[in-house]
Amino acid sequence: MTPPVPHMPAPLTGAELAAALATLPGWWDEDGSLVASYRSDRAGVPALYAAVAGAEDAANHHARVTILYDTVTFQLTTHDAGDLITARDTAAAAAIASLAAEHGAVPIA
């Protein structure tokens, strides 16, 4: 395995990911991506997405977002780390979870 370049974010170990997931209710590891789905009043979905987009832009770290009716799904990996999960992803997940709660969206599994 090639060691990460010093300025590149390091992928989380299994133990680090497990510890992070314990603090991120509603998030899970799906095929190497950090994923969560939130349900919201359909009229509230655009405001939730706009809030998340603003936070993503500020952090320069963006999720793959899928919107289907009243459900918004976020999928996170770090491109610079070979599309693996890093601390940047867990930080983004925490920010998304906070914004979702502020907008009345609830995690679904």
C-alpha angles and dihedrals in degrees: 000000000000113000115242118264107256095246093045119092113252120236114248118255118238091259093048091049092048091051091049093048089053087064095044109069112201094022124109141172110255115182092327097317128105105236139181135165124207129194119214139166101282092238089056096054096087092052091049091049092048091051092049092046090054092051091047092051091049090051094039088228120112134195127216102249127201121186119194116172104297098352127089118191123195124198120189135192132143113248092199089058095053093273091298128135116271137169087271088065095048090048090050090047091053091050092048091048091052093048091047091054091048089054095047095251117145127208117249127193 
